[in-house]
Amino acid sequence: MMTASDGSRFPRFVLPVVAYGVLLVAALQSLVVPVLANITASLHSTANATSWVVTANLLAAAVLTPILGRLGDLRGRRPVLLAVLAVVLAGSVLAATTDNLPLLLLARVLQGSSFALFPLGIGVLRDELPPRRLTGAMAIVSGTLAIGAGFGLVATGLLTRDGADYHRVFWLATVLSVVGIVGVLFAVPRRRPAAVGSTDWAGAGILGLALVLLLLPLAQGNNWGWGSARVIGSLVGAVLAFTIFVLFERRLTYPLVSIRMLTHRPLVVANLAGLFLGISLFVVFLTVSSFVQAPPALAGYGFGSTVLAASVVYLLPGAAAGIVTAPLGGRLVARYGARTTLVISLLLAALGFLTLVVLHSASWQVIVGSFAVNTAVTFGYAALPALLVEHVGLAETGIANSVNSIARSIGGSVASALVVTLLTRNLIGGTPVPLPHESQYVIILTIAAVGAALGAALVAFGLPGGRRGTLTAAEVEVDEVLGAAGLDLPRSNGLTRSR
């Protein structure tokens, strides 16, 4: 049992505190989505500039997550968790008190450090839980992402109803950060560092440069011109920077990202699947929120919804269903394997996007389509940790999840830049506010559907076939955790357990 010298007074609450940290990550992602238009109006900015409130957060997450994960190994996960939450708290207070867009973007960069709470939390679970409980605990924590996203959407809608100031959203983030700090102080024990070595700051700088060069042309393509020297030069520069990053990392004893994570086929496929799931999540959040708030009298589409209605009526059902669909996703993993579950999730996402392409003239149609995509993402998030555990040793669990978190962050960044780019071109003329033609939404959703289908094909043909008639040890662990919660499903006669 832990003692006070371990720095933990309530060690039994480690899993709930880690799950709360992941909920905080998801909430910080979704809190700003419904109020982007409000921020644009309040700061007298443009939609293209305000989009960086989302993009800057995700970009910072992609760069900071591996650094903070490495620092957790070198300095101890408890102090790094506390430091991350302190930075998130500072960013939340800054966002809640500023009316300046550059300062708001800085605040969102600081909040982007929150993404490291996921791999750091997985590392804490690895340290504190017996191996037989680890995979099941990771599945539960991963499923919390959907619950956090739903909480963020509802909270934003309630706090900004009747045109209330969007700053309230960031005051909520401040309170949530304080609760997280208290939870870590009381529940997460002190442990000796798990690794020795140094932090690859140079690699982090190269990776950050590569991501900026990739995202800038996506965000500024309309203004610069898609065939301009700046767009082409930025994309070429991104390819060169990523190449230099890989070559540089190969030479290091303690690289920022293990090259094995970038070359081992199952891990590459898992990270690409995470990329597609990140794209799917943010495409559905951004497009549905914008579409349903469009005034039909001016645009010829949309429902003229308030921020509250957009959050609660259209986006919440799919996000809140994660309470049920996350355990169901875990059961699919336990019965059919992570690979099959991941294929199902990506195919379901493609089907949800196609539903929105064809059917979006009634509220129920948009709700059903977004529900399908959110459920698909939840299934995928339940499958990814189990898939990673199947292909890495226990000592690599943290870095594997860190790299996969980066992939999801990049996917969200690409989706944010793509959606804003397409929604700020081909505008309807003569309207008091910029409104895109309906066809722009159709294009975005079609691209997302094709991407999800390609992701499903990649997983189906890029990963080795699952074992038939046998559950892997990782799958049995998920099965036992969910079974203990009363979520057992009938098992076919052909499936047997094996250790």
C-alpha positions in Angstrom: 0.0 0.0 0.0 1.2 3.5 -0.8 2.3 5.7 2.1 2.4 9.5 2.5 6.1 9.3 1.5 5.0 8.1 -1.9 3.2 11.4 -2.4 -0.2 9.7 -2.7 -2.8 9.7 0.0 -5.4 7.9 -2.1 -3.6 5.5 -4.4 -6.8 3.7 -5.2 -7.9 6.8 -7.1 -5.1 6.6 -9.7 -7.3 5.2 -12.5 -10.1 7.8 -11.9 -7.5 10.6 -11.8 -5.8 9.5 -15.0 -9.3 9.2 -16.6 -10.1 12.7 -15.5 -6.9 14.0 -17.1 -8.0 12.4 -20.4 -11.4 13.9 -20.0 -9.7 17.3 -19.5 -7.8 16.8 -22.8 -11.0 16.1 -24.7 -12.9 18.9 -23.1 -10.2 21.5 -24.0 -10.4 20.3 -27.6 -14.2 20.6 -27.9 -14.9 23.6 -25.7 -14.0 26.1 -28.4 -15.5 24.4 -31.4 -19.1 25.8 -31.0 -17.9 29.4 -30.2 -15.5 30.0 -33.0 -18.0 32.3 -34.7 -18.5 34.2 -31.4 -14.7 34.6 -31.0 -14.4 35.9 -34.6 -17.1 38.5 -34.0 -15.9 39.5 -30.5 -12.3 40.0 -31.6 -13.3 41.6 -35.0 -11.2 39.0 -36.7 -11.7 36.7 -39.7 -12.8 33.0 -39.8 -9.5 32.1 -41.3 -7.5 33.8 -38.5 -9.8 32.5 -35.8 -9.3 29.0 -37.0 -5.9 29.0 -35.5 -7.6 28.9 -32.1 -8.1 25.2 -32.9 -5.1 24.7 -35.2 -2.5 26.3 -32.8 -3.7 24.1 -30.0 -3.3 20.9 -32.0 0.0 22.0 -33.5 1.4 22.7 -30.0 0.1 19.3 -28.9 1.9 17.5 -31.8 5.3 19.1 -30.8 5.0 19.1 -27.0 3.5 15.6 -26.5 6.7 13.6 -27.2 8.9 16.1 -25.3 6.7 16.0 -22.2 6.4 12.2 -22.5 10.2 11.9 -22.6 10.5 14.3 -19.6 8.1 12.1 -17.7 10.4 9.2 -18.2 13.5 11.2 -17.2 12.1 13.3 -14.3 9.2 11.3 -13.0 5.6 11.3 -14.3 4.1 12.9 -11.2 6.1 16.2 -11.3 5.7 16.4 -15.1 1.9 15.9 -14.8 1.8 18.7 -12.2 3.9 20.9 -14.5 1.7 20.3 -17.5 -1.5 21.0 -15.5 0.1 24.2 -14.2 0.9 25.3 -17.8 -2.7 24.5 -18.8 -4.0 26.5 -15.9 -1.9 29.5 -17.0 -3.1 29.2 -20.5 -6.7 29.0 -19.3 -6.4 32.1 -17.2 -4.8 34.0 -20.1 -7.5 33.0 -22.5 -10.2 33.9 -20.0 -8.8 37.4 -19.5 -7.6 38.5 -22.9 -9.4 40.2 -25.8 -6.4 40.0 -28.1 -6.2 37.3 -30.8 -2.4 36.8 -30.6 -2.6 36.4 -26.8 -5.5 34.0 -27.2 -3.5 31.9 -29.6 -0.6 31.9 -27.1 -3.1 30.7 -24.5 -4.2 27.9 -26.8 -0.6 26.9 -27.4 -0.2 26.6 -23.6 -3.3 24.5 -23.3 -2.0 22.3 -26.1 0.4 20.8 -23.5 -2.6 19.0 -22.1 -2.4 16.4 -24.8 0.6 14.9 -23.0 -1.7 14.0 -20.1 -2.8 10.9 -22.1 0.6 9.2 -22.6 1.8 10.4 -19.2 -1.4 8.9 -17.7 -0.8 5.6 -19.6 2.7 5.6 -18.1 1.3 6.1 -14.6 -1.1 3.2 -15.1 1.8 1.0 -16.3 3.7 1.9 -13.2 0.9 1.4 -10.7 -1.3 -1.4 -12.1 -0.5 -5.1 -12.4 0.1 -6.2 -16.0 -3.2 -8.2 -16.2 -5.2 -5.0 -15.5 -3.2 -2.6 -17.7 -4.8 -3.1 -21.1 -8.3 -3.0 -19.7 -7.5 0.2 -17.8 -6.2 1.7 -21.0 -9.4 0.9 -22.8 -11.4 2.6 -20.1 -9.2 5.7 -20.1 -9.3 5.9 -23.9 -13.1 5.7 -23.9 -13.1 8.7 -21.6 -12.1 10.8 -24.6 -15.6 10.7 -26.0 -17.2 11.6 -22.7 -14.9 14.6 -22.3 -15.7 15.8 -25.8 -19.4 15.6 -24.9 -18.9 17.4 -21.6 -17.0 20.2 -23.4 -19.8 20.6 -25.9 -22.6 20.8 -23.4 -20.7 23.0 -21.1 -20.0 25.5 -23.9 -23.6 25.5 -25.0 -24.8 26.2 -21.4 -22.2 28.8 -20.6 -22.7 30.8 -23.8 -26.5 30.6 -24.2 -28.4 33.8 -25.0 -25.3 35.4 -26.4 -23.2 35.2 -23.2 -19.5 36.0 -23.3 -17.3 33.2 -24.6 -14.7 34.0 -21.9 -16.8 31.9 -19.6 -15.7 28.8 -21.4 -12.1 29.4 -20.5 -12.9 30.2 -16.8 -14.4 26.7 -16.8 -11.2 25.3 -18.2 -9.4 27.1 -15.3 -11.5 25.3 -12.7 -11.1 22.0 -14.4 -7.3 22.5 -14.4 -7.3 23.2 -10.7 -9.3 20.0 -10.0 -6.7 18.1 -12.0 -3.8 19.5 -10.0 -5.5 18.5 -6.8 -6.2 15.0 -8.1 -2.6 14.4 -9.1 -1.3 15.7 -5.8 -3.5 13.3 -3.8 -3.6 10.2 -5.9 -0.5 9.8 -8.1 2.5 8.5 -6.1 6.1 9.6 -6.5 8.2 7.2 -8.4 11.8 7.1 -9.5 12.4 8.1 -13.1 11.9 5.3 -15.5 14.7 6.2 -17.9 18.1 7.9 -18.2 19.4 10.1 -21.0 18.6 13.5 -22.4 15.7 15.3 -24.1 16.0 15.8 -27.8 15.2 19.5 -28.1 16.8 19.8 -31.5 14.5 17.1 -32.9 11.5 18.8 -31.3 12.4 22.0 -33.2 12.8 20.2 -36.5 9.5 18.4 -36.0 7.7 21.7 -35.1 9.1 23.4 -38.2 7.9 20.5 -40.4 4.4 20.7 -39.0 4.2 24.4 -39.4 5.3 24.2 -43.0 2.7 21.5 -43.6 -0.2 23.4 -42.0 0.5 26.9 -43.2 -0.4 26.3 -46.9 -3.5 24.4 -45.9 -4.7 27.3 -43.8 -3.5 30.1 -46.1 -4.0 28.5 -49.5 -7.0 30.7 -50.4 -5.2 33.9 -49.6 -1.8 32.9 -51.1 -3.2 31.0 -54.1 -2.9 27.2 -54.3 -0.3 27.4 -57.1 1.7 30.2 -55.5 5.4 29.9 -54.7 4.6 30.2 -51.0 2.3 27.2 -51.0 4.5 25.0 -53.1 7.6 26.1 -51.2 6.0 25.4 -47.8 4.9 21.9 -48.9 8.3 21.1 -50.3 9.9 22.5 -47.1 7.7 20.2 -45.0 8.8 17.1 -46.9 12.5 18.1 -46.5 12.0 18.9 -42.8 10.3 15.6 -42.1 13.1 13.8 -44.0 15.8 15.7 -42.0 13.9 14.8 -38.8 14.0 11.1 -39.5 17.7 11.1 -40.5 18.5 13.2 -37.4 16.6 10.9 -35.1 18.4 7.8 -36.5 21.7 9.1 -35.2 20.6 9.7 -31.6 20.9 7.4 -28.7 17.9 9.0 -27.1 15.7 10.2 -30.0 12.5 12.2 -29.5 10.6 9.6 -31.4 11.9 6.1 -31.8 12.6 5.2 -35.4 11.0 1.9 -34.8 7.7 3.7 -34.2 8.1 5.3 -37.7 9.2 2.1 -39.6 7.6 -1.0 -38.0 4.6 -1.7 -40.2 1.9 -2.5 -37.6 2.8 0.7 -35.7 2.9 2.8 -38.9 -0.6 1.5 -39.8 -1.9 2.1 -36.3 -0.6 5.7 -36.4 -2.1 6.3 -39.8 -5.4 5.0 -38.5 -5.0 7.5 -35.6 -4.5 10.2 -38.2 -7.7 9.3 -40.0 -9.6 9.1 -36.8 -8.3 12.5 -35.7 -9.4 13.9 -39.1 -12.8 12.3 -38.8 -13.4 13.7 -35.3 -12.6 17.3 -36.1 -14.3 17.3 -39.5 -17.6 16.3 -37.9 -17.2 18.8 -35.1 -16.4 21.7 -37.3 -18.7 21.1 -40.2 -21.8 20.2 -38.2 -21.3 23.1 -35.8 -21.0 25.5 -38.7 -23.7 24.0 -40.9 -26.5 23.9 -38.3 -25.8 27.5 -37.3 -26.2 28.8 -40.8 -29.4 30.9 -41.3 -31.5 29.2 -43.9 -33.1 32.4 -45.1 -29.7 33.7 -46.3 -27.8 30.4 -47.0 -30.6 28.2 -48.3 -29.4 25.5 -45.9 -28.8 25.0 -42.2 -31.2 25.5 -39.3 -30.2 28.9 -37.7 -29.3 27.1 -34.5 -27.8 28.8 -31.5 -24.5 27.7 -30.1 -26.4 25.9 -27.3 -28.5 24.0 -29.8 -25.6 23.2 -32.0 -23.8 21.7 -29.0 -26.6 19.9 -27.2 -29.0 18.9 -30.1 -26.6 18.0 -32.9 -23.2 17.1 -31.4 -23.9 15.9 -27.9 -25.8 12.7 -28.8 -22.9 11.2 -30.6 -20.3 12.3 -28.0 -22.4 11.3 -25.0 -23.1 7.9 -26.5 -19.4 7.2 -25.8 -20.4 6.2 -22.3 -22.1 3.1 -23.9 -20.1 2.8 -27.2 -16.7 2.9 -25.5 -17.3 -0.4 -23.5 -19.0 -1.8 -26.6 -15.8 -1.0 -28.6 -13.8 -2.7 -25.9 -16.0 -5.8 -26.3 -15.5 -5.8 -30.0 -11.7 -5.7 -29.4 -12.1 -8.6 -26.9 -14.1 -10.7 -29.3 -12.9 -9.9 -32.8 -9.5 -8.3 -32.2 -8.1 -4.8 -32.5 -7.6 -5.0 -36.2 -11.1 -6.0 -37.1 -12.6 -3.4 -34.7 -10.4 -0.7 -36.3 -11.7 -1.6 -39.8 -15.3 -1.6 -38.5 -14.7 1.9 -37.0 -13.3 3.4 -40.1 -16.0 1.9 -42.3 -18.6 3.2 -40.0 -17.0 6.7 -40.1 -17.1 6.6 -43.9 -20.8 5.5 -43.8 -21.6 8.4 -41.4 -19.9 11.0 -43.7 -21.7 9.6 -46.7 -25.0 9.8 -44.8 -24.3 13.5 -44.2 -23.3 14.1 -47.8 -26.7 12.7 -49.1 -29.0 13.6 -46.1 -28.7 16.9 -44.3 -31.9 18.8 -45.0 -33.5 17.7 -41.7 -32.2 17.9 -38.1 -32.6 14.1 -37.5 -30.5 13.4 -40.5 -27.6 15.5 -39.3 -27.9 14.0 -35.8 -27.8 10.4 -37.2 -24.8 11.1 -39.4 -22.8 12.8 -36.7 -23.7 10.0 -34.2 -22.4 7.4 -36.6 -19.0 9.3 -37.0 -18.7 9.9 -33.3 -19.4 6.2 -32.5 -16.9 5.2 -35.1 -14.2 7.4 -33.5 -15.0 5.9 -30.1 -14.6 2.4 -31.4 -11.3 3.3 -33.0 -10.0 4.9 -29.9 -10.9 1.8 -27.9 -9.0 -0.4 -30.5 -5.8 1.6 -30.8 -4.3 1.0 -27.3 -4.9 -2.7 -27.6 -3.4 -2.8 -31.1 -0.3 -0.9 -29.9 0.1 -3.2 -26.9 0.0 -6.2 -29.2 3.1 -5.0 -31.1 5.2 -3.3 -28.4 6.8 -4.4 -25.2 5.6 -3.1 -21.8 8.5 -0.7 -21.6 7.4 0.9 -24.9 3.8 1.4 -24.1 4.2 5.0 -23.1 6.1 6.1 -26.2 3.8 4.1 -28.5 0.8 5.9 -27.2 2.6 9.2 -27.3 3.4 8.8 -31.0 -0.2 7.7 -31.7 -1.4 10.8 -29.8 0.8 12.9 -32.1 -0.8 11.3 -35.2 -4.3 12.1 -33.9 -3.2 15.7 -33.2 -1.8 16.1 -36.7 -5.1 14.6 -38.1 -7.1 17.2 -36.1 -4.8 20.0 -37.4 -5.1 18.9 -41.0 -8.9 18.7 -40.6 -9.1 22.1 -39.0 -7.1 23.7 -41.7 -8.9 21.9 -44.5 -12.4 22.7 -43.2 -11.7 26.4 -42.7 -10.0 26.7 -46.1 -13.0 25.2 -47.9 -15.5 27.1 -45.9 -13.9 30.4 -46.6 -13.9 30.1 -50.4 -16.8 30.1 -52.9 -18.9 32.3 -50.6 -22.5 33.4 -51.2 -22.6 36.9 -52.4 -24.7 39.7 -50.8 -24.9 38.3 -47.3 -24.1 40.4 -44.2 -21.8 37.6 -42.9 -19.6 35.3 -44.9 -21.5 32.1 -45.8 -20.1 29.3 -48.0 -22.2 27.6 -50.6 -23.7 24.2 -49.5 -21.5 22.5 -52.0 -18.5 23.3 -49.9 -19.8 21.2 -47.0 -20.5 18.4 -49.5 -16.9 18.5 -50.7 -15.5 18.4 -47.1 -17.7 15.5 -46.1 -16.9 13.6 -49.3 -13.2 14.0 -48.7 -13.6 12.7 -45.1 -15.6 9.7 -46.3 -13.0 8.8 -48.9 -10.2 9.2 -46.3 -12.0 7.0 -43.8 -12.6 4.3 -46.4 -8.9 4.4 -47.4 -8.0 4.1 -43.8 -10.1 1.0 -43.4 -8.5 -0.6 -46.5 -5.0 0.3 -45.1 -5.8 -1.4 -41.8 -7.4 -4.4 -43.5 -4.6 -5.1 -45.9 -1.6 -3.5 -44.0 -1.9 -5.5 -40.7 -1.4 -9.2 -40.3 -4.6 -11.2 -40.0 -6.1 -11.7 -36.5 -6.0 -15.1 -34.8 -9.2 -17.0 -35.3 -10.6 -19.0 -32.4 -8.2 -17.5 -29.9 -8.1 -14.3 -27.8 -4.7 -12.7 -27.3 -3.6 -11.9 -23.8 -4.3 -8.3 -24.3 -7.8 -9.0 -25.6 -8.4 -11.3 -22.6 -7.5 -8.4 -20.2 -10.0 -6.1 -21.9 -12.5 -8.9 -21.8 -12.0 -9.4 -18.0 -12.3 -5.7 -17.2 -15.4 -5.2 -19.2 -16.9 -8.5 -18.0 -16.4 -7.4 -14.4 -18.5 -4.4 -15.2 -21.3 -6.6 -16.3 -20.8 -6.0 -20.0 -20.3 -9.6 -21.2 -21.6 -10.6 -24.6 -22.4 -14.1 -25.7 -19.3 -15.8 -27.1 -19.4 -18.1 -30.1 -18.4 -21.7 -29.6 -15.3 -21.2 -31.8 -13.6 -18.7 -29.6 -11.4 -19.8 -26.7 -9.2 -18.0 -24.3 -5.5 -18.5 -24.3 -2.7 -17.0 -22.2 
